[in-house]
Amino acid sequence: MNNSLFAIVSLTLFLLSTVFVRAFCTLASRYGLLDLPNARSTHREKVPRGGGVVFVLLWLIGLILSHRWQWISARELFVFLPSVAAISLLGFWDDCRSLPASVRFYIQMGIAVVTLYGVGDLSSFHLQHSAFYLGYAGYILGLLGLVWSTNVFNFMDGLDGFSACEALFVFSIGGLLFWWQGHPEIAGLAWMLTAGVLGFLMWNWPKAKVFMGDAGSYCLGFSIALFAIVGDSWYQIPISLWVILYSLFWFDATVTLIRRFIRKENISTPHLNHAFHRLYRAGYTATQILTGAIIINAVLAGATIFLYFNRAWIMYGVISTIVLLSILYLMIERIYPMAKINIVNAKTDD
């Protein structure tokens, strides 16, 4: 990989993303692709949605150019390009015309199955130094990981700048893992996506002038899981490092889903139960919540870097991460209990 050319490409993607997202806002307003505020929204004005399609398209073009310039192989191109394009198209279709949850789920499963077929052997995963053999269970976990991560990101995309900042941390640090592992070509793919998301964030920072929509959130959630699986399966980067790096999102989404399931709520309906939702309802501004998330992600990023070079400590790091996030979650529960949100939901439904 030519480092100078790569830097130029990344800068170009950032600038193009910044310009085209602004143009997308104009087109979305003209054609009615708007997110309308309701009782469950964290915004009070009509905001263009689906802007994530800009950095998705730019990244797909970057993938094609990377193969043309021989930065990545045909194998890498055909694992990333068709799957990300398909999952993003599904998201954009849902942005334009809402699809039933069951239809989205089955299509996501189909895309994930085809993607994992291209990845190859998933019978084992690296938790620390050595591979942990799982047999066919590894394929099932890989399938569930892709689908769950896709939906986790979609669930958590509900506050100005929140998802874009999460993506910046995960893909920038994830790129470093590939770089240190001796695969700068895959690091380049992660960093090109980072550049596109950064351009989008210029317009998504509070107060947001555009939302990424399902097209962007599906792409980012799916890509995080795919990078993690490819990194482990092809390049022996422990998947547990990605578990730590991505934990702010998956922890909140998973705990909230489990609690809603226990309460026998319809888990496919929109809600305000996530920790960041409840902080917002408690009176914290989007900027304050985002600042807190950036601090937490900085800690998680630092831990991921430390554990990459000290792999004997990885499982201690995973446990410590879960303990830390559990404490923070319980603190938010005391500030604004989920039961209080359920009262608001009930009144809204009436």
C-alpha positions in Angstrom: 0.0 0.0 0.0 1.3 3.4 -1.0 0.9 5.5 2.3 0.9 8.8 0.5 -1.8 7.7 -1.9 -3.8 6.2 0.9 -3.7 9.5 2.9 -4.9 11.4 -0.2 -7.8 8.9 -0.7 -8.8 9.1 3.0 -8.7 12.9 2.9 -10.7 12.9 -0.3 -13.3 10.6 1.2 -13.7 12.9 4.2 -14.1 16.0 2.0 -16.5 14.2 -0.4 -18.5 12.9 2.5 -18.8 16.4 4.0 -20.0 17.9 0.8 -22.3 15.1 -0.4 -24.0 14.8 3.0 -24.9 18.5 2.8 -26.2 18.0 -0.7 -28.2 14.9 0.6 -29.9 17.1 3.2 -31.2 19.4 0.5 -32.5 16.5 -1.6 -34.0 14.7 1.4 -35.9 17.8 2.4 -37.1 18.3 -1.2 -38.4 14.7 -1.6 -39.8 14.3 1.9 -37.2 11.8 3.3 -37.6 13.3 6.8 -37.6 11.9 10.3 -40.7 13.4 11.9 -40.6 14.1 15.7 -42.9 12.1 18.0 -43.2 11.3 21.7 -40.4 8.8 21.5 -37.9 11.2 19.6 -34.9 13.0 21.0 -35.5 15.8 18.4 -38.3 18.3 18.0 -37.9 19.3 14.3 -38.1 17.5 11.0 -34.6 16.2 10.2 -33.5 14.5 6.9 -32.8 10.8 7.5 -30.8 8.3 5.5 -27.7 10.4 5.2 -25.5 7.4 6.0 -26.0 6.3 2.4 -23.3 8.8 1.5 -20.5 7.3 3.5 -21.7 3.8 2.5 -21.4 4.6 -1.2 -18.1 6.3 -0.8 -16.7 3.4 1.1 -17.9 0.9 -1.5 -16.2 2.9 -4.2 -13.1 2.9 -1.9 -13.3 -0.9 -1.8 -13.4 -1.2 -5.5 -10.5 1.3 -6.0 -8.5 -0.6 -3.3 -8.8 -3.8 -5.3 -8.0 -2.0 -8.6 -4.8 -0.5 -7.0 -4.0 -4.0 -5.7 -4.2 -3.0 -2.0 -6.6 -5.8 -1.3 -7.1 -9.2 -2.9 -10.2 -10.5 -4.7 -11.1 -12.6 -1.7 -11.2 -9.5 0.6 -13.1 -7.5 -2.0 -15.8 -10.2 -2.4 -16.3 -10.8 1.3 -16.8 -7.1 2.1 -18.3 -5.5 -1.0 -21.4 -7.6 -1.8 -22.4 -8.1 1.8 -22.0 -4.5 2.9 -23.8 -3.3 -0.3 -26.7 -5.7 0.3 -27.2 -4.9 4.0 -27.0 -1.1 3.3 -29.5 -1.4 0.5 -31.8 -3.2 2.9 -31.4 -0.4 5.4 -32.0 2.3 2.8 -35.1 0.6 1.5 -36.4 0.5 5.1 -35.6 4.3 5.3 -37.8 4.9 2.3 -40.5 2.4 2.9 -40.7 0.7 6.3 -40.4 -3.1 6.1 -41.9 -5.5 8.6 -39.4 -6.6 11.3 -39.7 -10.3 10.3 -38.8 -9.5 6.7 -35.7 -7.4 7.7 -34.6 -10.3 10.0 -34.8 -13.0 7.4 -33.0 -10.9 4.8 -30.3 -10.1 7.3 -29.9 -13.8 8.1 -29.6 -14.6 4.4 -26.9 -11.9 3.8 -25.0 -13.1 6.9 -25.0 -16.8 5.8 -23.6 -15.9 2.3 -21.0 -13.6 3.9 -19.8 -16.3 6.3 -19.5 -18.8 3.5 -17.1 -16.4 1.9 -15.1 -16.0 5.1 -14.5 -19.7 5.5 -13.5 -21.6 8.6 -15.2 -20.4 11.7 -14.8 -23.5 13.8 -12.6 -21.7 16.3 -12.1 -18.2 17.8 -9.1 -16.6 19.5 -9.9 -15.3 23.0 -6.3 -14.7 24.1 -3.2 -16.3 22.6 -4.5 -19.6 21.2 -7.7 -20.6 19.3 -10.7 -21.9 21.2 -12.3 -24.8 19.2 -16.1 -24.5 18.9 -16.9 -26.7 15.9 -20.2 -25.9 14.2 -21.1 -23.7 17.2 -18.5 -21.2 15.8 -20.6 -20.8 12.6 -23.8 -20.2 14.6 -22.0 -17.6 16.8 -20.7 -15.9 13.7 -24.1 -15.8 12.2 -25.7 -14.4 15.3 -22.9 -11.9 15.7 -23.4 -10.4 12.3 -27.2 -10.1 12.7 -27.1 -8.9 16.3 -24.4 -6.3 15.6 -26.4 -5.0 12.7 -29.4 -4.5 14.9 -27.4 -3.3 17.9 -26.2 -0.3 15.9 -29.6 0.3 14.6 -31.1 0.2 18.1 -28.5 2.6 19.5 -28.7 5.1 16.7 -31.1 7.5 18.5 -29.1 10.5 19.6 -27.2 13.2 17.7 -23.6 12.2 16.9 -23.8 9.1 19.1 -23.5 6.3 16.5 -21.0 8.2 14.4 -18.7 8.7 17.3 -19.0 5.1 18.3 -18.0 4.1 14.7 -15.0 6.4 14.7 -13.6 4.8 17.8 -14.3 1.2 16.8 -13.0 1.5 13.2 -10.0 3.7 13.9 -8.7 1.5 16.8 -9.8 -1.6 14.9 -7.6 -0.4 12.0 -4.7 -0.2 14.3 -5.1 -3.8 15.3 -4.8 -4.9 11.7 -1.9 -2.6 11.2 0.1 -3.9 14.1 -0.8 -7.5 13.1 0.9 -6.8 9.8 -2.1 -6.2 7.5 -2.1 -2.5 6.5 -4.5 -3.2 3.6 -7.3 -4.2 5.9 -6.4 -1.3 8.3 -6.8 0.9 5.3 -10.3 -0.3 4.7 -11.3 0.5 8.3 -9.7 3.9 8.1 -11.4 4.8 4.8 -14.7 4.1 6.4 -13.6 6.2 9.4 -12.9 9.1 7.1 -16.4 8.9 5.5 -18.1 8.7 8.9 -16.1 11.7 10.1 -17.4 13.7 7.1 -20.9 12.7 8.0 -20.4 13.7 11.7 -19.7 17.3 10.6 -23.5 17.5 10.0 -24.7 15.0 12.6 -23.0 16.6 15.6 -25.5 18.2 18.0 -27.7 19.8 16.9 -27.9 17.3 14.1 -28.9 18.5 10.6 -29.1 14.9 9.3 -29.5 11.4 10.6 -27.7 8.4 9.2 -30.8 6.2 9.0 -30.9 2.4 8.7 -28.7 2.5 5.6 -25.8 3.9 7.7 -26.5 2.0 10.9 -26.9 -1.3 9.2 -23.6 -0.8 7.3 -21.7 0.1 10.4 -23.1 -2.5 12.7 -22.6 -5.3 10.1 -19.1 -4.1 9.2 -17.9 -4.0 12.8 -18.9 -7.7 13.2 -17.4 -8.6 9.8 -14.1 -6.9 10.6 -14.0 -8.7 13.9 -14.7 -12.1 12.4 -12.3 -11.6 9.5 -9.6 -10.4 11.9 -9.9 -13.5 14.1 -10.4 -16.1 11.3 -7.8 -14.8 8.8 -5.3 -12.8 10.9 -5.5 -14.2 14.5 -6.6 -10.9 16.1 -8.6 -12.1 19.2 -12.3 -11.3 18.7 -12.4 -10.6 22.4 -10.6 -7.3 21.7 -13.5 -6.2 19.5 -15.9 -7.2 22.3 -14.2 -4.7 24.6 -13.9 -2.0 22.0 -17.5 -2.2 21.0 -18.9 -2.8 24.4 -20.6 0.6 25.0 -23.2 -0.3 22.4 -23.6 -4.0 22.7 -23.9 -3.9 26.5 -26.6 -1.3 26.6 -28.6 -2.9 23.8 -28.3 -6.4 25.1 -29.2 -5.6 28.8 -32.1 -3.4 27.7 -33.4 -6.1 25.3 -33.2 -8.8 28.1 -35.0 -6.5 30.5 -37.8 -5.7 28.0 -38.1 -9.4 27.3 -38.5 -10.2 31.0 -41.1 -7.6 31.3 -43.0 -9.2 28.4 -42.8 -6.1 26.2 -43.0 -6.2 22.4 -39.3 -6.1 21.7 -39.8 -5.2 18.0 -41.5 -1.8 18.8 -39.7 1.6 19.2 -38.9 2.5 22.8 -37.0 4.8 25.1 -35.5 2.3 27.5 -31.8 2.5 26.5 -29.5 4.1 29.0 -28.8 7.1 26.8 -32.5 7.6 26.3 -33.1 7.8 30.0 -30.2 10.2 30.6 -31.8 12.5 28.0 -35.1 12.2 29.7 -33.4 13.0 33.0 -32.4 16.4 31.6 -28.9 15.8 30.2 -28.2 17.3 26.8 -27.2 15.4 23.8 -23.7 17.1 24.0 -23.3 16.1 27.6 -24.3 12.4 26.9 -22.0 12.4 23.9 -19.1 13.7 25.9 -19.6 11.0 28.5 -19.7 8.4 25.7 -16.5 9.7 24.2 -14.7 9.5 27.6 -15.9 5.9 28.1 -14.9 5.0 24.5 -11.5 6.5 25.1 -11.0 4.3 28.2 -12.2 1.2 26.2 -9.9 2.1 23.3 -6.9 2.5 25.7 -7.7 -0.9 27.3 -8.0 -2.5 23.8 -4.6 -1.2 22.8 -3.0 -2.3 26.1 -4.5 -5.8 25.9 -3.4 -6.3 22.3 0.2 -6.1 23.5 -0.6 -8.0 26.7 -2.9 -10.8 25.6 -2.6 -12.9 28.7 -4.7 -10.2 30.4 -7.5 -10.1 27.8 -10.1 -12.1 29.7 -9.5 -10.0 32.8 -10.1 -7.0 30.5 -13.4 -8.4 29.3 -14.6 -9.0 32.8 -13.4 -5.6 34.0 -15.2 -4.0 31.1 -18.5 -5.7 31.9 -18.1 -4.7 35.6 -17.4 -1.1 34.7 -20.4 -0.9 32.3 -22.6 -2.6 34.8 -21.8 0.0 37.4 -22.5 2.8 35.0 -25.7 1.2 33.9 -26.9 0.9 37.6 -26.0 4.6 38.2 -28.2 5.5 35.2 -30.9 3.3 36.6 -30.9 5.3 39.8 -31.0 8.6 38.0 -33.9 7.5 35.7 -35.4 4.0 36.2 -36.6 2.1 33.3 -40.0 1.7 35.0 -40.4 5.5 34.7 -39.9 5.3 30.9 -42.5 2.5 30.7 -45.0 4.9 32.3 -44.2 7.5 29.6 -44.6 4.8 26.9 -48.0 3.7 28.3 -49.2 7.3 28.2 -47.9 7.8 24.7 -49.7 4.6 23.5 -53.0 5.9 25.0 
